[in-house]
Structure formats: C-alpha cells, structure tokens
Amino acid sequence: MGVIVEMHNTGGSKSQRDVRAMIEHVLGDWRVSIIGSQANDRWEMMILGPHAFERCYTLEGAAGQHEPAVIREIVAKIVSTTR
C-alpha cells in the first residue's frame, strides 16, 4: 500500500499535489490527513503509521507552514522518532 494523503480546505489543487508529493517522498505505508479551517489559517495534520503511531500537528499559515517543503520537513521530523 503506499502513503495516503487526504487534504480538505487547503487551497488550490497545485498546492495539494505538491504537498502530497513531498509527503510521499518522506513516508512509506502511512496515512496523513490535513484539514484546513475556513475560519483561520491553521491546518490540522494527523499522521498515522505502523505500530499504532499517531501524531497531530497544527500547521500555521502565518509561520510559512503551508509550504510543501516546510510540511515535508515537519513530517520528516515527526516520523524520524519511529525509525
């Protein structure tokens, strides 16, 4: 199975494709869900992985955390503790 990335209310389709590509580059059999808010610039990211791995993280748009490369680095740091 590969990585599954779900994104809702997070901007345009090009941005979503770029984020998916960055996450797929970092992960193997994992699931990542990113849900944007229509009320603010925060996106809630949930990462699920093997051996009951589960982490949540808030991505702040004002801090530049909606950029695909930044998301890739955040995901890599979060999952590096399990490898």
PDB file of N, CA, C and O in Angstrom:
ATOM      1  N   MET A   1       0.866  -1.183   0.000  1.00  0.00           N
ATOM      2  CA  MET A   1       0.000   0.000   0.000  1.00  0.00           C
ATOM      3  C   MET A   1       0.895   1.223   0.000  1.00  0.00           C
ATOM      4  O   MET A   1       1.948   1.045   0.612  1.00  0.00           O
ATOM      5  N   GLY A   2       0.755   2.258  -0.464  1.00  0.00           N
ATOM      6  CA  GLY A   2       1.604   3.424  -0.330  1.00  0.00           C
ATOM      7  C   GLY A   2       1.107   4.342   0.748  1.00  0.00           C
ATOM      8  O   GLY A   2       0.289   3.957   1.584  1.00  0.00           O
ATOM      9  N   VAL A   3       1.595   5.536   0.727  1.00  0.00           N
ATOM     10  CA  VAL A   3       1.121   6.540   1.672  1.00  0.00           C
ATOM     11  C   VAL A   3      -0.208   7.096   1.155  1.00  0.00           C
ATOM     12  O   VAL A   3      -0.392   7.264  -0.050  1.00  0.00           O
ATOM     13  N   ILE A   4      -1.120   7.376   2.066  1.00  0.00           N
ATOM     14  CA  ILE A   4      -2.400   8.000   1.719  1.00  0.00           C
ATOM     15  C   ILE A   4      -2.394   9.406   2.300  1.00  0.00           C
ATOM     16  O   ILE A   4      -2.178   9.583   3.499  1.00  0.00           O
ATOM     17  N   VAL A   5      -2.627  10.390   1.469  1.00  0.00           N
ATOM     18  CA  VAL A   5      -2.655  11.789   1.914  1.00  0.00           C
ATOM     19  C   VAL A   5      -4.025  12.364   1.578  1.00  0.00           C
ATOM     20  O   VAL A   5      -4.426  12.385   0.414  1.00  0.00           O
ATOM     21  N   GLU A   6      -4.734  12.827   2.587  1.00  0.00           N
ATOM     22  CA  GLU A   6      -6.021  13.487   2.390  1.00  0.00           C
ATOM     23  C   GLU A   6      -5.857  14.965   2.728  1.00  0.00           C
ATOM     24  O   GLU A   6      -5.227  15.317   3.725  1.00  0.00           O
ATOM     25  N   MET A   7      -6.427  15.824   1.891  1.00  0.00           N
ATOM     26  CA  MET A   7      -6.366  17.261   2.150  1.00  0.00           C
ATOM     27  C   MET A   7      -7.724  17.874   1.843  1.00  0.00           C
ATOM     28  O   MET A   7      -8.300  17.621   0.785  1.00  0.00           O
ATOM     29  N   HIS A   8      -8.233  18.679   2.768  1.00  0.00           N
ATOM     30  CA  HIS A   8      -9.530  19.332   2.607  1.00  0.00           C
ATOM     31  C   HIS A   8      -9.409  20.797   3.027  1.00  0.00           C
ATOM     32  O   HIS A   8      -8.774  21.096   4.038  1.00  0.00           O
ATOM     33  N   ASN A   9     -10.002  21.702   2.274  1.00  0.00           N
ATOM     34  CA  ASN A   9      -9.996  23.145   2.581  1.00  0.00           C
ATOM     35  C   ASN A   9      -8.584  23.689   2.746  1.00  0.00           C
ATOM     36  O   ASN A   9      -8.308  24.455   3.669  1.00  0.00           O
ATOM     37  N   THR A  10      -7.697  23.290   1.847  1.00  0.00           N
ATOM     38  CA  THR A  10      -6.292  23.687   1.982  1.00  0.00           C
ATOM     39  C   THR A  10      -5.752  24.413   0.760  1.00  0.00           C
ATOM     40  O   THR A  10      -4.546  24.389   0.514  1.00  0.00           O
ATOM     41  N   GLY A  11      -6.609  25.049   0.004  1.00  0.00           N
ATOM     42  CA  GLY A  11      -6.142  25.841  -1.122  1.00  0.00           C
ATOM     43  C   GLY A  11      -6.290  25.115  -2.446  1.00  0.00           C
ATOM     44  O   GLY A  11      -7.071  24.172  -2.572  1.00  0.00           O
ATOM     45  N   GLY A  12      -5.536  25.567  -3.421  1.00  0.00           N
ATOM     46  CA  GLY A  12      -5.647  25.074  -4.784  1.00  0.00           C
ATOM     47  C   GLY A  12      -5.101  23.683  -4.999  1.00  0.00           C
ATOM     48  O   GLY A  12      -4.382  23.139  -4.160  1.00  0.00           O
ATOM     49  N   SER A  13      -5.458  23.110  -6.150  1.00  0.00           N
ATOM     50  CA  SER A  13      -5.057  21.735  -6.451  1.00  0.00           C
ATOM     51  C   SER A  13      -3.557  21.602  -6.669  1.00  0.00           C
ATOM     52  O   SER A  13      -3.000  20.550  -6.354  1.00  0.00           O
ATOM     53  N   LYS A  14      -2.876  22.617  -7.193  1.00  0.00           N
ATOM     54  CA  LYS A  14      -1.426  22.524  -7.376  1.00  0.00           C
ATOM     55  C   LYS A  14      -0.734  22.437  -6.029  1.00  0.00           C
ATOM     56  O   LYS A  14       0.179  21.630  -5.857  1.00  0.00           O
ATOM     57  N   SER A  15      -1.145  23.240  -5.087  1.00  0.00           N
ATOM     58  CA  SER A  15      -0.580  23.188  -3.741  1.00  0.00           C
ATOM     59  C   SER A  15      -0.799  21.810  -3.123  1.00  0.00           C
ATOM     60  O   SER A  15       0.106  21.255  -2.499  1.00  0.00           O
ATOM     61  N   GLN A  16      -1.993  21.262  -3.293  1.00  0.00           N
ATOM     62  CA  GLN A  16      -2.289  19.947  -2.742  1.00  0.00           C
ATOM     63  C   GLN A  16      -1.419  18.872  -3.387  1.00  0.00           C
ATOM     64  O   GLN A  16      -0.920  17.988  -2.690  1.00  0.00           O
ATOM     65  N   ARG A  17      -1.228  18.930  -4.703  1.00  0.00           N
ATOM     66  CA  ARG A  17      -0.358  17.965  -5.388  1.00  0.00           C
ATOM     67  C   ARG A  17       1.068  18.060  -4.879  1.00  0.00           C
ATOM     68  O   ARG A  17       1.718  17.039  -4.656  1.00  0.00           O
ATOM     69  N   ASP A  18       1.567  19.295  -4.690  1.00  0.00           N
ATOM     70  CA  ASP A  18       2.937  19.484  -4.213  1.00  0.00           C
ATOM     71  C   ASP A  18       3.111  18.928  -2.803  1.00  0.00           C
ATOM     72  O   ASP A  18       4.114  18.277  -2.510  1.00  0.00           O
ATOM     73  N   VAL A  19       2.137  19.184  -1.931  1.00  0.00           N
ATOM     74  CA  VAL A  19       2.205  18.666  -0.559  1.00  0.00           C
ATOM     75  C   VAL A  19       2.185  17.145  -0.581  1.00  0.00           C
ATOM     76  O   VAL A  19       2.978  16.508   0.112  1.00  0.00           O
ATOM     77  N   ARG A  20       1.292  16.554  -1.366  1.00  0.00           N
ATOM     78  CA  ARG A  20       1.234  15.090  -1.463  1.00  0.00           C
ATOM     79  C   ARG A  20       2.573  14.517  -1.921  1.00  0.00           C
ATOM     80  O   ARG A  20       3.065  13.544  -1.349  1.00  0.00           O
ATOM     81  N   ALA A  21       3.151  15.116  -2.940  1.00  0.00           N
ATOM     82  CA  ALA A  21       4.429  14.622  -3.462  1.00  0.00           C
ATOM     83  C   ALA A  21       5.528  14.690  -2.412  1.00  0.00           C
ATOM     84  O   ALA A  21       6.329  13.764  -2.291  1.00  0.00           O
ATOM     85  N   MET A  22       5.571  15.782  -1.650  1.00  0.00           N
ATOM     86  CA  MET A  22       6.589  15.920  -0.612  1.00  0.00           C
ATOM     87  C   MET A  22       6.413  14.870   0.485  1.00  0.00           C
ATOM     88  O   MET A  22       7.390  14.284   0.951  1.00  0.00           O
ATOM     89  N   ILE A  23       5.172  14.635   0.894  1.00  0.00           N
ATOM     90  CA  ILE A  23       4.906  13.654   1.950  1.00  0.00           C
ATOM     91  C   ILE A  23       5.214  12.248   1.452  1.00  0.00           C
ATOM     92  O   ILE A  23       5.818  11.461   2.181  1.00  0.00           O
ATOM     93  N   GLU A  24       4.811  11.913   0.223  1.00  0.00           N
ATOM     94  CA  GLU A  24       5.088  10.594  -0.327  1.00  0.00           C
ATOM     95  C   GLU A  24       6.580  10.327  -0.395  1.00  0.00           C
ATOM     96  O   GLU A  24       7.017   9.187  -0.239  1.00  0.00           O
ATOM     97  N   HIS A  25       7.363  11.369  -0.628  1.00  0.00           N
ATOM     98  CA  HIS A  25       8.816  11.224  -0.684  1.00  0.00           C
ATOM     99  C   HIS A  25       9.389  10.816   0.678  1.00  0.00           C
ATOM    100  O   HIS A  25      10.386  10.095   0.736  1.00  0.00           O
ATOM    101  N   VAL A  26       8.778  11.264   1.756  1.00  0.00           N
ATOM    102  CA  VAL A  26       9.282  11.014   3.109  1.00  0.00           C
ATOM    103  C   VAL A  26       8.796   9.685   3.671  1.00  0.00           C
ATOM    104  O   VAL A  26       9.536   9.020   4.397  1.00  0.00           O
ATOM    105  N   LEU A  27       7.571   9.286   3.351  1.00  0.00           N
ATOM    106  CA  LEU A  27       6.936   8.163   4.034  1.00  0.00           C
ATOM    107  C   LEU A  27       6.795   6.926   3.162  1.00  0.00           C
ATOM    108  O   LEU A  27       6.938   6.986   1.941  1.00  0.00           O
ATOM    109  N   GLY A  28       6.511   5.797   3.819  1.00  0.00           N
ATOM    110  CA  GLY A  28       6.171   4.547   3.139  1.00  0.00           C
ATOM    111  C   GLY A  28       4.701   4.259   3.348  1.00  0.00           C
ATOM    112  O   GLY A  28       3.861   4.937   2.757  1.00  0.00           O
ATOM    113  N   ASP A  29       4.356   3.274   4.173  1.00  0.00           N
ATOM    114  CA  ASP A  29       2.959   2.893   4.424  1.00  0.00           C
ATOM    115  C   ASP A  29       2.388   3.682   5.590  1.00  0.00           C
ATOM    116  O   ASP A  29       2.312   3.180   6.712  1.00  0.00           O
ATOM    117  N   TRP A  30       1.994   4.892   5.327  1.00  0.00           N
ATOM    118  CA  TRP A  30       1.479   5.801   6.341  1.00  0.00           C
ATOM    119  C   TRP A  30       0.231   6.476   5.811  1.00  0.00           C
ATOM    120  O   TRP A  30      -0.073   6.397   4.620  1.00  0.00           O
ATOM    121  N   ARG A  31      -0.483   7.134   6.691  1.00  0.00           N
ATOM    122  CA  ARG A  31      -1.654   7.916   6.299  1.00  0.00           C
ATOM    123  C   ARG A  31      -1.503   9.311   6.896  1.00  0.00           C
ATOM    124  O   ARG A  31      -1.227   9.462   8.086  1.00  0.00           O
ATOM    125  N   VAL A  32      -1.685  10.318   6.066  1.00  0.00           N
ATOM    126  CA  VAL A  32      -1.597  11.710   6.505  1.00  0.00           C
ATOM    127  C   VAL A  32      -2.893  12.405   6.100  1.00  0.00           C
ATOM    128  O   VAL A  32      -3.321  12.315   4.950  1.00  0.00           O
ATOM    129  N   SER A  33      -3.505  13.090   7.042  1.00  0.00           N
ATOM    130  CA  SER A  33      -4.718  13.849   6.785  1.00  0.00           C
ATOM    131  C   SER A  33      -4.458  15.301   7.172  1.00  0.00           C
ATOM    132  O   SER A  33      -4.004  15.580   8.281  1.00  0.00           O
ATOM    133  N   ILE A  34      -4.748  16.227   6.251  1.00  0.00           N
ATOM    134  CA  ILE A  34      -4.585  17.655   6.521  1.00  0.00           C
ATOM    135  C   ILE A  34      -5.935  18.322   6.268  1.00  0.00           C
ATOM    136  O   ILE A  34      -6.475  18.264   5.163  1.00  0.00           O
ATOM    137  N   ILE A  35      -6.463  18.948   7.303  1.00  0.00           N
ATOM    138  CA  ILE A  35      -7.763  19.602   7.209  1.00  0.00           C
ATOM    139  C   ILE A  35      -7.575  21.093   7.484  1.00  0.00           C
ATOM    140  O   ILE A  35      -7.098  21.479   8.551  1.00  0.00           O
ATOM    141  N   GLY A  36      -7.950  21.920   6.522  1.00  0.00           N
ATOM    142  CA  GLY A  36      -7.851  23.362   6.684  1.00  0.00           C
ATOM    143  C   GLY A  36      -9.107  23.929   7.323  1.00  0.00           C
ATOM    144  O   GLY A  36     -10.174  23.315   7.288  1.00  0.00           O
ATOM    145  N   SER A  37      -8.963  25.095   7.900  1.00  0.00           N
ATOM    146  CA  SER A  37     -10.088  25.784   8.520  1.00  0.00           C
ATOM    147  C   SER A  37     -10.531  26.924   7.621  1.00  0.00           C
ATOM    148  O   SER A  37      -9.699  27.609   7.027  1.00  0.00           O
ATOM    149  N   GLN A  38     -11.821  27.127   7.521  1.00  0.00           N
ATOM    150  CA  GLN A  38     -12.320  28.274   6.774  1.00  0.00           C
ATOM    151  C   GLN A  38     -12.351  29.517   7.651  1.00  0.00           C
ATOM    152  O   GLN A  38     -12.596  30.619   7.158  1.00  0.00           O
ATOM    153  N   ALA A  39     -12.104  29.349   8.952  1.00  0.00           N
ATOM    154  CA  ALA A  39     -12.160  30.469   9.897  1.00  0.00           C
ATOM    155  C   ALA A  39     -10.794  31.105  10.152  1.00  0.00           C
ATOM    156  O   ALA A  39     -10.721  32.259  10.573  1.00  0.00           O
ATOM    157  N   ASN A  40      -9.711  30.364   9.900  1.00  0.00           N
ATOM    158  CA  ASN A  40      -8.365  30.900  10.163  1.00  0.00           C
ATOM    159  C   ASN A  40      -7.362  30.237   9.232  1.00  0.00           C
ATOM    160  O   ASN A  40      -7.745  29.477   8.343  1.00  0.00           O
ATOM    161  N   ASP A  41      -6.084  30.520   9.433  1.00  0.00           N
ATOM    162  CA  ASP A  41      -5.054  29.964   8.536  1.00  0.00           C
ATOM    163  C   ASP A  41      -4.365  28.739   9.133  1.00  0.00           C
ATOM    164  O   ASP A  41      -3.220  28.446   8.790  1.00  0.00           O
ATOM    165  N   ARG A  42      -5.041  28.034  10.008  1.00  0.00           N
ATOM    166  CA  ARG A  42      -4.462  26.832  10.614  1.00  0.00           C
ATOM    167  C   ARG A  42      -4.961  25.584   9.884  1.00  0.00           C
ATOM    168  O   ARG A  42      -6.142  25.459   9.560  1.00  0.00           O
ATOM    169  N   TRP A  43      -4.033  24.674   9.637  1.00  0.00           N
ATOM    170  CA  TRP A  43      -4.369  23.360   9.096  1.00  0.00           C
ATOM    171  C   TRP A  43      -4.024  22.339  10.170  1.00  0.00           C
ATOM    172  O   TRP A  43      -2.961  22.417  10.785  1.00  0.00           O
ATOM    173  N   GLU A  44      -4.913  21.387  10.396  1.00  0.00           N
ATOM    174  CA  GLU A  44      -4.665  20.319  11.359  1.00  0.00           C
ATOM    175  C   GLU A  44      -4.168  19.097  10.594  1.00  0.00           C
ATOM    176  O   GLU A  44      -4.841  18.604   9.688  1.00  0.00           O
ATOM    177  N   MET A  45      -2.983  18.612  10.967  1.00  0.00           N
ATOM    178  CA  MET A  45      -2.389  17.462  10.296  1.00  0.00           C
ATOM    179  C   MET A  45      -2.365  16.282  11.264  1.00  0.00           C
ATOM    180  O   MET A  45      -1.925  16.414  12.406  1.00  0.00           O
ATOM    181  N   MET A  46      -2.842  15.127  10.796  1.00  0.00           N
ATOM    182  CA  MET A  46      -2.804  13.888  11.568  1.00  0.00           C
ATOM    183  C   MET A  46      -1.965  12.900  10.775  1.00  0.00           C
ATOM    184  O   MET A  46      -2.184  12.709   9.579  1.00  0.00           O
ATOM    185  N   ILE A  47      -1.002  12.270  11.445  1.00  0.00           N
ATOM    186  CA  ILE A  47      -0.149  11.271  10.820  1.00  0.00           C
ATOM    187  C   ILE A  47      -0.379   9.949  11.532  1.00  0.00           C
ATOM    188  O   ILE A  47      -0.236   9.855  12.751  1.00  0.00           O
ATOM    189  N   LEU A  48      -0.740   8.921  10.754  1.00  0.00           N
ATOM    190  CA  LEU A  48      -0.947   7.576  11.288  1.00  0.00           C
ATOM    191  C   LEU A  48       0.040   6.641  10.599  1.00  0.00           C
ATOM    192  O   LEU A  48       0.213   6.696   9.381  1.00  0.00           O
ATOM    193  N   GLY A  49       0.682   5.785  11.385  1.00  0.00           N
ATOM    194  CA  GLY A  49       1.669   4.882  10.818  1.00  0.00           C
ATOM    195  C   GLY A  49       1.644   3.519  11.468  1.00  0.00           C
ATOM    196  O   GLY A  49       0.745   3.206  12.248  1.00  0.00           O
ATOM    197  N   PRO A  50       2.634   2.708  11.143  1.00  0.00           N
ATOM    198  CA  PRO A  50       2.688   1.354  11.684  1.00  0.00           C
ATOM    199  C   PRO A  50       2.883   1.350  13.197  1.00  0.00           C
ATOM    200  O   PRO A  50       3.347   2.327  13.785  1.00  0.00           O
ATOM    201  N   HIS A  51       2.517   0.227  13.810  1.00  0.00           N
ATOM    202  CA  HIS A  51       2.690   0.030  15.256  1.00  0.00           C
ATOM    203  C   HIS A  51       1.944   1.088  16.066  1.00  0.00           C
ATOM    204  O   HIS A  51       2.457   1.578  17.073  1.00  0.00           O
ATOM    205  N   ALA A  52       0.739   1.439  15.630  1.00  0.00           N
ATOM    206  CA  ALA A  52      -0.148   2.380  16.329  1.00  0.00           C
ATOM    207  C   ALA A  52       0.450   3.782  16.465  1.00  0.00           C
ATOM    208  O   ALA A  52       0.113   4.505  17.403  1.00  0.00           O
ATOM    209  N   PHE A  53       1.322   4.169  15.552  1.00  0.00           N
ATOM    210  CA  PHE A  53       1.890   5.517  15.553  1.00  0.00           C
ATOM    211  C   PHE A  53       0.792   6.509  15.203  1.00  0.00           C
ATOM    212  O   PHE A  53       0.084   6.331  14.212  1.00  0.00           O
ATOM    213  N   GLU A  54       0.648   7.550  16.011  1.00  0.00           N
ATOM    214  CA  GLU A  54      -0.349   8.590  15.766  1.00  0.00           C
ATOM    215  C   GLU A  54       0.156   9.912  16.320  1.00  0.00           C
ATOM    216  O   GLU A  54       0.488  10.004  17.502  1.00  0.00           O
ATOM    217  N   ARG A  55       0.218  10.932  15.482  1.00  0.00           N
ATOM    218  CA  ARG A  55       0.635  12.261  15.915  1.00  0.00           C
ATOM    219  C   ARG A  55      -0.250  13.306  15.251  1.00  0.00           C
ATOM    220  O   ARG A  55      -0.682  13.130  14.111  1.00  0.00           O
ATOM    221  N   CYS A  56      -0.516  14.392  15.966  1.00  0.00           N
ATOM    222  CA  CYS A  56      -1.259  15.533  15.439  1.00  0.00           C
ATOM    223  C   CYS A  56      -0.351  16.754  15.486  1.00  0.00           C
ATOM    224  O   CYS A  56       0.489  16.881  16.377  1.00  0.00           O
ATOM    225  N   TYR A  57      -0.526  17.640  14.527  1.00  0.00           N
ATOM    226  CA  TYR A  57       0.300  18.845  14.462  1.00  0.00           C
ATOM    227  C   TYR A  57      -0.526  19.941  13.797  1.00  0.00           C
ATOM    228  O   TYR A  57      -1.242  19.671  12.832  1.00  0.00           O
ATOM    229  N   THR A  58      -0.437  21.164  14.294  1.00  0.00           N
ATOM    230  CA  THR A  58      -1.112  22.306  13.682  1.00  0.00           C
ATOM    231  C   THR A  58      -0.123  23.055  12.808  1.00  0.00           C
ATOM    232  O   THR A  58       0.936  23.476  13.274  1.00  0.00           O
ATOM    233  N   LEU A  59      -0.473  23.220  11.538  1.00  0.00           N
ATOM    234  CA  LEU A  59       0.355  23.957  10.584  1.00  0.00           C
ATOM    235  C   LEU A  59      -0.168  25.386  10.506  1.00  0.00           C
ATOM    236  O   LEU A  59      -1.325  25.607  10.147  1.00  0.00           O
ATOM    237  N   GLU A  60       0.671  26.349  10.838  1.00  0.00           N
ATOM    238  CA  GLU A  60       0.295  27.768  10.867  1.00  0.00           C
ATOM    239  C   GLU A  60       0.692  28.439   9.551  1.00  0.00           C
ATOM    240  O   GLU A  60       1.870  28.485   9.199  1.00  0.00           O
ATOM    241  N   GLY A  61      -0.297  28.952   8.837  1.00  0.00           N
ATOM    242  CA  GLY A  61      -0.027  29.635   7.578  1.00  0.00           C
ATOM    243  C   GLY A  61       0.855  30.859   7.755  1.00  0.00           C
ATOM    244  O   GLY A  61       1.744  31.095   6.937  1.00  0.00           O
ATOM    245  N   ALA A  62       0.630  31.644   8.805  1.00  0.00           N
ATOM    246  CA  ALA A  62       1.410  32.856   9.049  1.00  0.00           C
ATOM    247  C   ALA A  62       2.877  32.544   9.318  1.00  0.00           C
ATOM    248  O   ALA A  62       3.742  33.400   9.130  1.00  0.00           O
ATOM    249  N   ALA A  63       3.156  31.321   9.755  1.00  0.00           N
ATOM    250  CA  ALA A  63       4.541  30.908  10.034  1.00  0.00           C
ATOM    251  C   ALA A  63       5.177  30.224   8.826  1.00  0.00           C
ATOM    252  O   ALA A  63       6.285  29.697   8.919  1.00  0.00           O
ATOM    253  N   GLY A  64       4.469  30.234   7.682  1.00  0.00           N
ATOM    254  CA  GLY A  64       5.004  29.618   6.466  1.00  0.00           C
ATOM    255  C   GLY A  64       4.874  28.107   6.427  1.00  0.00           C
ATOM    256  O   GLY A  64       5.519  27.452   5.608  1.00  0.00           O
ATOM    257  N   GLN A  65       4.055  27.547   7.297  1.00  0.00           N
ATOM    258  CA  GLN A  65       3.960  26.096   7.396  1.00  0.00           C
ATOM    259  C   GLN A  65       2.976  25.471   6.413  1.00  0.00           C
ATOM    260  O   GLN A  65       2.677  24.283   6.528  1.00  0.00           O
ATOM    261  N   HIS A  66       2.462  26.240   5.447  1.00  0.00           N
ATOM    262  CA  HIS A  66       1.612  25.668   4.412  1.00  0.00           C
ATOM    263  C   HIS A  66       2.417  25.371   3.152  1.00  0.00           C
ATOM    264  O   HIS A  66       1.868  24.860   2.175  1.00  0.00           O
ATOM    265  N   GLU A  67       3.692  25.680   3.161  1.00  0.00           N
ATOM    266  CA  GLU A  67       4.556  25.428   2.007  1.00  0.00           C
ATOM    267  C   GLU A  67       4.925  23.946   1.954  1.00  0.00           C
ATOM    268  O   GLU A  67       5.283  23.370   2.981  1.00  0.00           O
ATOM    269  N   PRO A  68       4.844  23.313   0.769  1.00  0.00           N
ATOM    270  CA  PRO A  68       5.135  21.884   0.668  1.00  0.00           C
ATOM    271  C   PRO A  68       6.491  21.474   1.251  1.00  0.00           C
ATOM    272  O   PRO A  68       6.576  20.454   1.936  1.00  0.00           O
ATOM    273  N   ALA A  69       7.533  22.233   0.998  1.00  0.00           N
ATOM    274  CA  ALA A  69       8.856  21.870   1.522  1.00  0.00           C
ATOM    275  C   ALA A  69       8.897  21.940   3.047  1.00  0.00           C
ATOM    276  O   ALA A  69       9.566  21.129   3.687  1.00  0.00           O
ATOM    277  N   VAL A  70       8.193  22.897   3.625  1.00  0.00           N
ATOM    278  CA  VAL A  70       8.145  23.028   5.083  1.00  0.00           C
ATOM    279  C   VAL A  70       7.368  21.852   5.675  1.00  0.00           C
ATOM    280  O   VAL A  70       7.775  21.275   6.683  1.00  0.00           O
ATOM    281  N   ILE A  71       6.243  21.502   5.040  1.00  0.00           N
ATOM    282  CA  ILE A  71       5.463  20.359   5.514  1.00  0.00           C
ATOM    283  C   ILE A  71       6.303  19.093   5.441  1.00  0.00           C
ATOM    284  O   ILE A  71       6.264  18.275   6.360  1.00  0.00           O
ATOM    285  N   ARG A  72       7.065  18.918   4.362  1.00  0.00           N
ATOM    286  CA  ARG A  72       7.948  17.752   4.234  1.00  0.00           C
ATOM    287  C   ARG A  72       8.912  17.669   5.403  1.00  0.00           C
ATOM    288  O   ARG A  72       9.103  16.597   5.976  1.00  0.00           O
ATOM    289  N   GLU A  73       9.518  18.785   5.760  1.00  0.00           N
ATOM    290  CA  GLU A  73      10.478  18.783   6.873  1.00  0.00           C
ATOM    291  C   GLU A  73       9.800  18.482   8.202  1.00  0.00           C
ATOM    292  O   GLU A  73      10.357  17.760   9.029  1.00  0.00           O
ATOM    293  N   ILE A  74       8.614  19.023   8.417  1.00  0.00           N
ATOM    294  CA  ILE A  74       7.878  18.756   9.660  1.00  0.00           C
ATOM    295  C   ILE A  74       7.523  17.274   9.746  1.00  0.00           C
ATOM    296  O   ILE A  74       7.711  16.644  10.786  1.00  0.00           O
ATOM    297  N   VAL A  75       7.007  16.720   8.638  1.00  0.00           N
ATOM    298  CA  VAL A  75       6.658  15.304   8.631  1.00  0.00           C
ATOM    299  C   VAL A  75       7.892  14.441   8.868  1.00  0.00           C
ATOM    300  O   VAL A  75       7.840  13.476   9.631  1.00  0.00           O
ATOM    301  N   ALA A  76       8.995  14.784   8.222  1.00  0.00           N
ATOM    302  CA  ALA A  76      10.231  14.009   8.402  1.00  0.00           C
ATOM    303  C   ALA A  76      10.682  14.024   9.862  1.00  0.00           C
ATOM    304  O   ALA A  76      11.107  12.994  10.387  1.00  0.00           O
ATOM    305  N   LYS A  77      10.595  15.178  10.521  1.00  0.00           N
ATOM    306  CA  LYS A  77      10.987  15.255  11.932  1.00  0.00           C
ATOM    307  C   LYS A  77      10.062  14.434  12.823  1.00  0.00           C
ATOM    308  O   LYS A  77      10.517  13.758  13.746  1.00  0.00           O
ATOM    309  N   ILE A  78       8.766  14.495  12.545  1.00  0.00           N
ATOM    310  CA  ILE A  78       7.796  13.759  13.351  1.00  0.00           C
ATOM    311  C   ILE A  78       8.009  12.264  13.226  1.00  0.00           C
ATOM    312  O   ILE A  78       8.002  11.558  14.234  1.00  0.00           O
ATOM    313  N   VAL A  79       8.197  11.768  12.020  1.00  0.00           N
ATOM    314  CA  VAL A  79       8.314  10.314  11.835  1.00  0.00           C
ATOM    315  C   VAL A  79       9.706   9.788  12.111  1.00  0.00           C
ATOM    316  O   VAL A  79       9.872   8.582  12.294  1.00  0.00           O
ATOM    317  N   SER A  80      10.716  10.650  12.147  1.00  0.00           N
ATOM    318  CA  SER A  80      12.082  10.171  12.381  1.00  0.00           C
ATOM    319  C   SER A  80      12.245   9.537  13.761  1.00  0.00           C
ATOM    320  O   SER A  80      13.171   8.754  13.972  1.00  0.00           O
ATOM    321  N   THR A  81      11.382   9.855  14.680  1.00  0.00           N
ATOM    322  CA  THR A  81      11.471   9.265  16.024  1.00  0.00           C
ATOM    323  C   THR A  81      11.048   7.815  16.040  1.00  0.00           C
ATOM    324  O   THR A  81      11.320   7.109  17.012  1.00  0.00           O
ATOM    325  N   THR A  82      10.379   7.341  14.974  1.00  0.00           N
ATOM    326  CA  THR A  82       9.905   5.962  14.934  1.00  0.00           C
ATOM    327  C   THR A  82      10.780   5.056  14.108  1.00  0.00           C
ATOM    328  O   THR A  82      10.576   3.842  14.109  1.00  0.00           O
ATOM    329  N   ARG A  83      11.723   5.591  13.420  1.00  0.00           N
ATOM    330  CA  ARG A  83      12.531   4.778  12.504  1.00  0.00           C
ATOM    331  C   ARG A  83      13.851   4.412  13.108  1.00  0.00           C
ATOM    332  O   ARG A  83      14.654   3.730  12.471  1.00  0.00           O
TER     333      ARG A  83
END
